[in-house]
């Protein structure tokens, strides 16, 4: 396997377009539109997008890693830590629901190919003091095969529990089925949201605009900005990210953007992405002026209804972290993991590894102390 290195999306050869298209059809967050958004809007001046590809002798793409240099950016696990030496990380940000190193769908053994790919990266590029990959499925090929490949190349690999992720399997489920499967308290809440929706429609003029493509996109983005600025969410980390993300998702046919207007005034929104039967809820926001009507919850409810009855998705992902409201909508929790591969043959790699071991021990000590205090209180 030959490793090819590219400084950005524009430098990728034409044959990579087909590869990216196939990846995007399987999962939007593995495709070109997503990585284009990240590369254009989330990188700091001292950071650059960096793509590594594995090709066979016929120049066919076997694997592709979307990365950035250096590591420790975009709120990653290492973002608060000084990193010594030359480093590489997955191209992600805080909105990333799942990251994977892309493997060709034509492969008979993608796990073996990814293992070879990781090993080849270490031997043919760098040398890297560390390589950090975040937002991984611990049961997926990227986590297992890349870890194995890094170890085969002599790297020291340490895995870490990164972010929680809430979701609901929904195969064959209609919205009515979904409501029936909820707990009594959640069904009561959904009924209350429906009542408030009817009350709002009776007392005011209310419209629901669902944007699926580039038609009406400018007005929808303006409404998004208006609602977000009025909401409690504060200034976004990357001001240009969301507008670019919405436009690229629309071009890819993955966008589901619901805007609720009350008396022609933008009041609430729900933003979701749909690809290959999987929906990811990306953003909920509302104007507090309409808070008494639960317009944010109404937006989620309406989007859930569309995802189940129109898109017929098999899973709804509510994104990362343990926000309390998510338990009212979905019931499953999983962990997105990360792996950091350290180079023990370099001084900087050893420095980074030593710090990681020390911080890991400190975190374990704090957790043990908290468990001890909890037991004392319970005694």
Helices and strands as residue ranges (DSSP letters): E 2-6, G 9-11, H 15-26, G 28-30, H 32-41, E 48-55, E 61-69, E 87-90, E 102-103, H 110-124, E 130-137, H 141-152, E 155-169, H 175-180, H 184-203, E 206-211, H 217-230, H 241-252, E 255-262, E 265-275, E 278-286, G 288-293, H 295-309, E 315-320, G 324-328, E 332-343, H 347-378
